[in-house]
Amino acid sequence: MKNIANCTTIEYLKQAHKIRHEVEKFLDVTGIMEIRKTAPTYESDDTPEIKEEKLKKQAKENLSKILDECLENHTEETVRIIGLACFKTQEEAEQMPVNELFDVVFELIGNERVIDFFTKFMK
């Protein structure tokens, strides 16, 4: 399936620009950037191992909250962004079979060019 990980450079830049604007709105409504900032509380006598364990626990909690926002609280917005990544309208994206939808998501998050582009824009 055509998506921003396997399109031409011109298509990629134009579509990535559209997606960037949607992602900015998405980050505002979901609060994901604030969730990501949530850090564990360390005690002065925590060993490096305990600190590492607390960090892992907090990362799991943060990821769970982010998934709640994306998959439960803001499902339509999430589908809209995935659809744009596939050059599809919101309606077309909503009709995609689930396996195709997740295939695209995994292809995109596994593509260094795509991730680098959006990471740099969101800083």
C-alpha positions as CSV (number, residue, x, y, z in Angstrom):
1,M,0.0,0.0,0.0
2,K,1.3,3.4,-0.9
3,N,2.3,5.5,2.1
4,I,4.9,8.1,3.0
5,A,7.5,5.5,3.6
6,N,7.4,4.3,0.0
7,C,6.5,7.3,-2.1
8,T,8.5,9.8,-4.2
9,T,10.3,12.6,-2.5
10,I,7.9,15.2,-3.9
11,E,4.9,13.2,-2.6
12,Y,6.6,12.6,0.7
13,L,7.4,16.3,1.4
14,K,3.9,17.5,0.4
15,Q,2.1,14.8,2.4
16,A,4.5,15.1,5.4
17,H,3.7,18.8,5.5
18,K,0.0,18.1,5.7
19,I,0.6,15.5,8.4
20,R,2.8,17.8,10.4
21,H,-0.1,20.2,10.8
22,E,-2.5,17.5,11.9
23,V,0.1,16.1,14.3
24,E,0.5,19.5,15.9
25,K,-3.3,19.7,16.5
26,F,-3.2,16.0,17.7
27,L,-0.5,16.7,20.2
28,D,-2.4,19.6,21.6
29,V,-5.7,17.8,22.1
30,T,-4.2,14.5,23.4
31,G,-1.6,16.0,25.8
32,I,0.9,13.4,24.7
33,M,3.9,15.8,25.1
34,E,2.9,16.5,28.7
35,I,2.4,12.8,29.4
36,R,5.9,12.1,28.0
37,K,7.4,14.6,30.5
38,T,6.1,12.6,33.5
39,A,9.2,11.3,35.3
40,P,9.5,8.9,38.2
41,T,10.1,10.2,41.7
42,Y,13.5,9.2,43.1
43,E,14.6,9.0,46.7
44,S,18.0,10.1,47.7
45,D,19.0,6.6,48.7
46,D,17.7,4.9,45.5
47,T,20.4,2.7,44.0
48,P,21.1,2.8,40.2
49,E,19.1,-0.4,39.9
50,I,16.1,1.0,41.7
51,K,16.3,4.1,39.6
52,E,16.3,2.0,36.5
53,E,13.4,0.0,37.7
54,K,11.4,3.2,38.5
55,L,12.2,4.6,35.1
56,K,11.0,1.5,33.3
57,K,7.8,1.5,35.4
58,Q,7.2,5.1,34.6
59,A,7.8,4.6,30.9
60,K,5.2,1.8,30.8
61,E,2.7,4.0,32.6
62,N,3.4,6.8,30.2
63,L,3.0,4.6,27.2
64,S,-0.3,3.2,28.6
65,K,-1.6,6.8,29.0
66,I,-0.5,7.7,25.5
67,L,-2.2,4.7,24.1
68,D,-5.4,5.6,26.0
69,E,-5.3,9.0,24.4
70,C,-4.6,7.7,20.9
71,L,-6.8,4.6,20.8
72,E,-9.7,5.4,23.1
73,N,-10.0,9.2,23.7
74,H,-8.9,10.4,20.3
75,T,-9.6,7.5,17.9
76,E,-10.8,9.6,15.0
77,E,-7.8,11.9,15.1
78,T,-5.5,8.9,15.2
79,V,-7.1,7.4,12.2
80,R,-7.0,10.7,10.4
81,I,-3.2,10.9,10.8
82,I,-2.7,7.2,9.7
83,G,-5.0,7.9,6.7
84,L,-2.9,10.9,5.7
85,A,0.2,8.8,5.9
86,C,-1.5,6.5,3.3
87,F,-2.7,9.3,1.1
88,K,-6.3,8.4,2.2
89,T,-9.2,10.6,3.3
90,Q,-10.6,10.2,6.8
91,E,-13.5,8.1,5.4
92,E,-11.2,5.8,3.4
93,A,-8.9,5.3,6.4
94,E,-11.9,4.4,8.6
95,Q,-12.8,1.6,6.2
96,M,-9.3,0.1,6.0
97,P,-9.1,-3.4,7.4
98,V,-7.4,-3.4,10.8
99,N,-4.5,-5.6,9.6
100,E,-3.7,-3.2,6.8
101,L,-3.9,-0.3,9.2
102,F,-1.5,-1.8,11.6
103,D,0.8,-3.0,8.8
104,V,1.1,0.7,7.7
105,V,1.7,1.8,11.3
106,F,4.5,-0.7,11.8
107,E,6.0,0.2,8.4
108,L,6.0,3.9,9.3
109,I,7.4,3.6,12.8
110,G,10.1,1.2,11.4
111,N,11.2,3.7,8.8
112,E,14.0,5.9,10.0
113,R,13.4,8.6,7.4
114,V,9.8,9.1,8.5
115,I,10.5,9.0,12.2
116,D,13.5,11.4,11.9
117,F,11.4,13.9,9.8
118,F,8.6,14.1,12.4
119,T,10.9,14.0,15.4
120,K,12.9,17.0,14.2
121,F,9.7,19.0,13.3
122,M,8.1,18.3,16.7
123,K,11.1,19.6,18.8
